[in-house]
């Protein structure tokens, strides 16, 4: 007979909202890189699938809207296309997020993980749309305000990037909270902000590392290296950088919110699954 029990790995929600957790930036990056050496194929194949679906959605939707050139010239059509991409792709992207969390708690993953959490698609899509709306409203308001002050456009662009990065950090746990802890979109967003506000500067350090690494992948093309070679270098770097990013996000989630796992004892063997 199978006996079920649950174990909590890492922190928990109660500790998260009280700021009762710690983040060691070098240790997290080191662990994330170690996980990437062993767990990158499933993330890469999952991202490739999502990219393919995104291209198909873009081409098909653009065709119905009069062609890609027509869409690029019409703001309303661009908004509609972005809406479709957000709603249709984010349930799959959530699977990639959960791959990183799985690796952080010692679970192997496969490409099929991108389909594993589609039962939460409605909430995931709603959260993604709300996050997009929040970011658009905040950044748009800041741009309008700075424009009224006659601020230099280059400075406005810089401020926009910084604000966008900070919003990304504060809202970064929203989707995993929906999937792993069965939360509603609004509750997941609120909890993400409430918990991350205690250590957001450390998360900023981590995200800054990834931004720097991303810039370095583009550097060959900026210094005059032939386009084909530059593109090859970019792909090789991305081969490691993308899984590294999601594995680090998984570690951060474990350290801030914790992961509840269901353990099934089956004739002396133990299997672990997400309890959600």
N, C-alpha and C positions, 0 to 999 in steps of 0.2 A: 504493500500500500504506500502511495506517495504522501509524504508529509511536507506541508508548505510552511515556510517561515520567511521572515523578511529581515534584511540587514541594511543598515544605513552606512553608506560609504562617503567619507568626507564630512562636510558641514551639514546643516539642516536649515529649513526656512526660518525657524525661530531665531537661531543665531544670526542668520543673514540680515534680518530686519533690525537687529540690535547692533550690527557691526561687529559681532563677536567672531571674527575670522581674520586670518592674516594671509598676506600674499608675499611670497619671496620671489621677486621678479627673475633673478638669475636662475633660481632653482626651477621655476616654471618653464622658462625657455629651454633649459637643459633637458628637462623631462619631456617636453614637447618634441624636441629634436630626436631624442632617443625613441620615442613612440613612432616618429615619422620614418625612422630607419626600418621599422618592422611593419608599419601599418600605413601604407600610402596607396596601394593599388586600388583598393575599393573606393577610396575617395576620388582618385583620379578618374576611374571608369564611371563613377556616379556623376561627377562634374561634366564629363564628356557627353553623357546621355542628356543631362540638363541643357548643355549648350546646343546639342542637336535639336532638342524639342523647342528651345527658344528661337532658333533660326527658322524652324518650320512654322511656328506660330507667327513670327514676324512676317515671313513671306506670304503665308496664306491670308492673314489679316490685312496686310498692306494691299494685296491684290483685290480684296473686296472693297477697300477704301480708295481705289483708283490708282494704285501703284505706289512704290516706295518714295518716288520723287514728290508725288502729291501729298503724301503723309508728312514728309519733311518740311513742306511749305505751309502746313496747316496745323496750328497749335492744338486745336480741338481733336484732330485725328491723332496727333502725337499723344495727347492725354489718354485717349481711348486705347491706343496701342499699349501704352505703359500700364494701364489698368488691367488689360487682358494678360500681359506678361506677368504682372505681380500676382494676380489671382491664380493663374494656371501653373506658374513655376515654383512659387514659394512652398507649397506642400511637398515638392520633391527636394527643395533646398533644405527643408527641415530634416529630411533624412540624412543629408550630409552633416548637418549640425549634430545629429544624434550619433553619427559614426564617430565623431571626435569625442563625444562624451563616453561612448562605449569603449573606445581605446583607453580613455583615462581611468576606467574602472576594470580594465583587463579583459574585455570581451572582444573577440575577433569579429570582424564584419565582412560583408560581401556587397557586391554591387546592388543586389536586391533590396538593400536597406533603404534606398530612395523611395521604394513603394511601401515600406513597412508601417508608415504612420499616416497613410492617406485617410484613415477613418477620422482624423482630426483636421481634415482639409479645410472645412468651413471656418473653424476658429483660427487656423493658421493664416488663411487668406484675409480674414477680417483684421487680424492683428497687423499683418503686413500693410494693409491699406491704411489703418489708423496711424501706424508709425510713419508711413509716407506722408500722410496728411499733416501730422504734427511737425515733422521736419520741414515740410514745404511752408507751412504757416510761420514757423519761427524764423527760418532763414529769410523768407520773403519779407517779413516785418523788419528784420535787421537791415536788409539791403535797402528797403524803402527809407528807413530812418537815416541811414548813413548817406543815402543819396540826397536827402533834404539838407544835410549838413555840408554838401559839396565836397565830400571826402573823395580822395583820389581813387579811381576805379580799381587800380592794382591792389590798393589796401583793402578795398571792399571785398575783392576776390579772396584775399588772404584770410580776412575775418570769416568769410563764408566757409572756407575750407576748415578752419579751426572749429567753428561752431558745429559744422556737419560732423566732424570727427568726434566731438564731445557728445553730441546727440547719439551717434552710433554706439559709443561706449555705454552710455546710460541705458539704452534700450536693447543692448546686445543679448540679454538673457530672456527676452520676452517670448520668442518662439520656442526655445527649449522648455521653458516653464509650462507652456501649453501642452507640449507633448509628454514630458516626463512626469509632471505633477498634475495633469488634467485640469489646468486653470482656464478661466475664461480670458479672452483677449485683454479686456480692461484691467482685470486683476493682475495678469502677468506683466503688463506694462508698468503698473503702479509698483508692484513688488520689485521689478528689475531696477527701477529708479531708486526706490527706498533702500535697497541693499547695496547697490553699487556706489551710492553717494559717499559711503565711508572710505572707500579705497580707490576712487576714480582716478586719482593722480598716478597710482601704480598701474592701472589699466592703460592710462594714457602713455606711460613709458613703454608698455608692451606693444600697443598699437603703433607707436612711433617707430619701434624697431621694424615692424612689418612694412610701414610706409617707406622707411629708408631702404630696406631690402628690395622693395618694388621699384624704387627709383634706380637702384643699382642695376636691376635687370634691364632697364631702358638705356643705361649709360652708353653701352657700345654703339647704339645707333646715333647717339648725340655727339659722339667724338669722331665720327667719320668712318667707322668700320662698315664694310659693305653690307647692304640690307639683308642679303640672304644669310650671311654669317651672324649678323645681329639678331635676326629672327630666330635662328637656331639656338643661340645663347639664351635668348628670352624663353624659349620653350623648355630648355633644359633647367633653367632656374625655376620656372613655374612648376615643373615636375616635382620639385621639392618644396617650394614655397607654399603652394595651395594646401597640401596635406599638413604641413607644419602649422599653418594658420588655424585650421580647424581642430587639430589635435591640441593646440594651446588653448583654444576656446573651450574645448572639452575639459581640460584641467582646471581652468578658471571656474567653470560651472560647478565642478566637483568641490573645489575649495570654498566657494561662496555659498552654494545652495545644497550641496550634497546630492547623492543619488540613492534612491531606495530600490533595492534589488530583491526579487523573489527567489528564494533558494528552494529547489525541489530535491528532496532526498529520495532517490530511486534505487533501491537495492544496494545501498552503500555508495552509489555515485551521486555527485552533487552537480546540478546544473543551475546557472544563474540567468535570470531574465529581468527586463525592466518590469516593475510592478504595475506600470500604467496600462 
